[in-house]
Amino acid sequence: ARLPHEIDLESAFRQKRWGSADPASLRHLVGNTPMLAIEFRYNGEKRRVFCKLESRNLTGSVKDRMALHILEDAYKTGKIAKGDMIVEASSGNTGISFAAMGRAMGHPVA
């Protein structure tokens, strides 16, 4: 018996319940994040620090850049094809990025 939170990947694969975006079509959702200037005083001197607002990426993480790069490279080199399963052991930002991008590209993700 399957627990309520378990996914029947075989059934999902047969029914094609995921997207079919090309990796290049996700490029506008990753990167190109705004750079912010933060001005402050330290020991009486004006200082400025620049930072990237990575929360503007698809899943809100800098890991989106890495996941998209790896998937684009895998497509270019023929290491992955439409419909191939992506298995990612991380439950953190890396896993979330691979899950979001993988599903958008037409892959079951586990």
Legacy VTK file of the C-alpha trace (Angstrom):
# vtk DataFile Version 3.0
C-alpha trace
ASCII
DATASET POLYDATA
POINTS 110 float
0.000 0.000 0.000
1.151 3.488 -0.843
1.276 6.193 1.821
-0.719 9.391 1.027
2.453 11.455 0.411
4.141 8.886 -1.852
4.140 9.552 -5.582
3.382 6.873 -8.140
6.157 7.884 -10.555
5.308 5.143 -13.023
1.737 6.422 -13.305
2.892 10.048 -13.538
5.348 9.073 -16.275
2.629 7.321 -18.300
0.203 10.233 -17.899
2.925 12.833 -18.620
1.926 15.064 -15.716
4.799 17.526 -16.025
5.911 20.385 -18.254
7.828 20.395 -21.499
9.876 23.598 -21.397
13.156 23.795 -23.270
16.114 24.579 -20.962
16.732 27.833 -22.862
13.158 28.962 -22.179
13.925 28.981 -18.433
16.984 31.201 -18.808
14.955 34.400 -18.287
13.770 33.061 -14.908
17.295 32.468 -13.613
20.067 35.000 -13.203
19.776 38.616 -14.262
18.980 39.355 -10.637
19.243 42.987 -9.527
22.372 44.277 -7.849
21.757 46.422 -4.808
24.053 49.026 -3.292
23.945 49.159 0.485
25.442 52.331 1.897
26.429 52.573 5.541
28.938 54.102 7.917
31.697 52.128 9.589
34.039 53.777 12.071
32.733 57.127 10.856
33.550 56.411 7.178
31.014 56.017 4.403
31.070 52.520 2.914
29.181 50.793 0.127
28.626 47.083 -0.364
27.055 45.613 -3.489
24.959 42.472 -3.331
22.878 40.389 -5.719
19.210 39.824 -4.934
19.225 36.089 -5.673
15.773 35.680 -4.158
14.469 36.908 -7.536
15.457 33.583 -9.169
12.778 31.012 -10.077
12.849 29.244 -6.696
14.387 32.116 -4.748
17.808 30.513 -4.518
21.266 30.986 -6.013
21.171 27.194 -6.596
18.877 27.829 -9.603
21.906 29.037 -11.588
23.808 25.830 -10.906
20.862 23.512 -11.574
20.010 25.195 -14.884
23.660 25.131 -15.983
23.982 21.407 -15.192
20.729 20.564 -17.001
21.616 22.697 -20.042
25.025 21.013 -20.229
23.465 17.554 -19.846
21.146 18.267 -22.801
23.995 19.624 -24.954
26.196 16.593 -24.291
23.377 14.074 -24.675
23.585 12.855 -21.079
19.870 13.488 -20.572
16.852 13.428 -22.868
13.210 14.505 -22.563
11.371 12.316 -20.093
14.470 10.930 -18.330
14.092 10.787 -14.573
16.159 13.201 -12.471
17.152 11.877 -9.062
18.441 14.441 -6.565
19.260 13.366 -2.997
19.197 16.871 -1.520
16.181 18.129 0.365
17.605 21.661 0.434
17.813 24.452 -2.132
19.668 22.281 -4.652
16.909 19.683 -4.591
14.216 22.330 -4.879
15.967 23.899 -7.883
16.408 20.563 -9.682
12.790 19.635 -8.936
11.389 22.919 -10.287
13.595 23.005 -13.390
13.342 19.292 -14.062
9.553 19.289 -13.926
9.372 22.381 -16.124
11.608 20.621 -18.673
9.452 17.505 -18.787
11.168 15.191 -16.333
9.856 13.183 -13.435
11.975 14.144 -10.417
12.638 11.986 -7.367
LINES 1 111
110 0 1 2 3 4 5 6 7 8 9 10 11 12 13 14 15 16 17 18 19 20 21 22 23 24 25 26 27 28 29 30 31 32 33 34 35 36 37 38 39 40 41 42 43 44 45 46 47 48 49 50 51 52 53 54 55 56 57 58 59 60 61 62 63 64 65 66 67 68 69 70 71 72 73 74 75 76 77 78 79 80 81 82 83 84 85 86 87 88 89 90 91 92 93 94 95 96 97 98 99 100 101 102 103 104 105 106 107 108 109
